[in-house]
Amino acid sequence: MKTFKEFRQEQLEESIVADLVLVTKDVSKIAYNVGVIGAKALGRGSVRAVKALAQRYNKQAIADRKAAKELKKLNKAEALRKAKAAYVDAKLTLEKEKEQIVQLSKTEKDLKKSDIDKAKKQIDDGLKKLNVFAKKNKLT
């Protein structure tokens, strides 16, 4: 006759084996599903590759790409023109502000000296940033 300890040991071993079988079954099921999904994706990928090659060397597609390239150049030139106009406007505005500060009367300058100094500093910083922007985008 088996002791309770031996009986419990056998039950434990059997449950471990049963759990291991279940885990192995689940893992193999998952691996199978992943393989099926991979095979489907591979099949679709080869179809996409063939379509992409056909599209690349199709005469209409080549013409469309050329037209899109020209349109992109035109849009870039238009954006550059708009940027140049905005740059000029901003620069003129800042210069007018600076002139207005210079034209203030001496009493106004004395009363608001700190505000005027801050404004001058901000205007100078703005002009520096505009010059950097202009050099970077070849606006000048």
C-alpha positions as CSV (number, residue, x, y, z in Angstrom):
1,M,0.0,0.0,0.0
2,K,1.2,3.5,-0.9
3,T,1.6,6.2,1.7
4,F,-0.2,9.4,1.4
5,K,3.1,11.2,0.6
6,E,3.8,8.8,-2.3
7,F,0.2,9.1,-3.6
8,R,0.4,12.9,-3.5
9,Q,3.8,12.8,-5.3
10,E,2.3,10.7,-8.1
11,Q,-0.7,13.1,-8.4
12,L,1.6,16.0,-8.6
13,E,3.7,14.4,-11.3
14,E,0.6,13.5,-13.3
15,S,-0.7,17.0,-13.1
16,I,2.6,18.5,-14.2
17,V,2.7,16.2,-17.2
18,A,-0.9,17.0,-18.1
19,D,-0.2,20.8,-17.8
20,L,3.0,20.3,-19.9
21,V,1.0,18.5,-22.6
22,L,-1.6,21.3,-22.6
23,V,1.0,24.0,-22.9
24,T,2.8,22.1,-25.7
25,K,-0.5,21.8,-27.5
26,D,-1.3,25.5,-27.2
27,V,2.2,26.5,-28.3
28,S,2.1,24.2,-31.4
29,K,-1.4,25.6,-32.2
30,I,0.0,29.2,-32.0
31,A,3.0,28.2,-34.1
32,Y,0.8,26.7,-36.8
33,N,-1.4,29.8,-36.9
34,V,1.7,32.0,-37.2
35,G,3.0,29.9,-40.0
36,V,-0.4,30.1,-41.9
37,I,-0.4,33.9,-41.5
38,G,3.2,34.1,-42.6
39,A,2.5,32.0,-45.7
40,K,-0.5,34.1,-46.6
41,A,1.5,37.3,-46.2
42,L,4.3,35.9,-48.3
43,G,1.9,35.1,-51.1
44,R,0.4,38.6,-51.0
45,G,3.9,40.1,-50.8
46,S,5.0,38.4,-54.1
47,V,1.8,39.7,-55.8
48,R,2.6,43.2,-54.5
49,A,6.1,42.9,-55.8
50,V,4.9,41.9,-59.3
51,K,2.4,44.8,-59.3
52,A,5.0,47.2,-58.1
53,L,7.4,46.2,-60.9
54,A,4.6,46.5,-63.5
55,Q,3.7,49.9,-62.2
56,R,7.3,51.1,-62.2
57,Y,7.8,50.4,-65.9
58,N,4.3,51.2,-67.1
59,K,4.4,54.1,-69.6
60,Q,1.5,55.9,-68.0
61,A,3.0,55.5,-64.5
62,I,6.3,57.0,-65.8
63,A,4.5,60.0,-67.2
64,D,2.5,60.4,-64.0
65,R,5.7,60.4,-61.9
66,K,7.2,63.0,-64.2
67,A,4.2,65.2,-64.0
68,A,4.1,64.8,-60.2
69,K,7.8,65.8,-60.1
70,E,7.2,69.0,-62.1
71,L,4.2,69.8,-59.9
72,K,6.3,69.4,-56.8
73,K,8.9,71.8,-58.3
74,L,6.2,74.4,-59.1
75,N,4.7,74.1,-55.6
76,K,8.2,74.5,-54.0
77,A,8.8,77.6,-56.1
78,E,5.4,79.0,-55.1
79,A,6.2,78.4,-51.5
80,L,9.5,80.1,-51.8
81,R,7.9,83.1,-53.4
82,K,5.4,83.3,-50.5
83,A,8.1,82.9,-48.0
84,K,10.1,85.7,-49.6
85,A,7.1,88.0,-49.5
86,A,6.4,87.2,-45.8
87,Y,10.1,87.7,-45.0
88,V,10.1,91.2,-46.6
89,D,6.9,92.1,-44.8
90,A,8.2,91.0,-41.5
91,K,11.5,92.8,-42.0
92,L,9.7,96.0,-42.9
93,T,7.4,95.7,-39.9
94,L,10.4,95.3,-37.5
95,E,12.3,98.2,-39.1
96,K,9.2,100.4,-38.8
97,E,8.9,99.5,-35.1
98,K,12.5,100.3,-34.6
99,E,12.1,103.7,-36.3
100,Q,9.0,104.4,-34.1
101,I,11.1,103.8,-31.0
102,V,13.8,106.1,-32.2
103,Q,11.2,108.9,-32.9
104,L,9.8,108.8,-29.4
105,S,10.2,112.0,-27.4
106,K,12.9,112.1,-24.7
107,T,10.3,112.2,-21.9
108,E,8.6,109.1,-23.2
109,K,11.9,107.4,-23.5
110,D,12.8,108.3,-19.9
111,L,9.5,107.1,-18.6
112,K,9.5,103.7,-20.3
113,K,13.2,103.0,-20.6
114,S,13.0,99.4,-19.5
115,D,10.1,98.6,-21.8
116,I,11.9,100.3,-24.7
117,D,15.1,98.4,-24.0
118,K,13.1,95.1,-24.0
119,A,11.4,96.1,-27.2
120,K,14.7,97.0,-28.9
121,K,16.2,93.7,-27.8
122,Q,13.2,91.7,-29.1
123,I,13.3,93.6,-32.4
124,D,17.0,92.9,-32.8
125,D,16.5,89.3,-32.0
126,G,13.7,89.1,-34.6
127,L,15.8,90.7,-37.2
128,K,18.7,88.3,-36.5
129,K,16.3,85.3,-36.8
130,L,14.9,86.7,-40.0
131,N,18.4,87.1,-41.4
132,V,19.3,83.5,-40.4
133,F,16.0,82.3,-42.0
134,A,16.8,84.3,-45.2
135,K,20.3,82.8,-45.5
136,K,19.0,79.3,-44.8
137,N,16.3,79.5,-47.4
138,K,18.3,81.7,-49.9
139,L,15.8,84.5,-49.8
140,T,18.2,87.4,-50.1
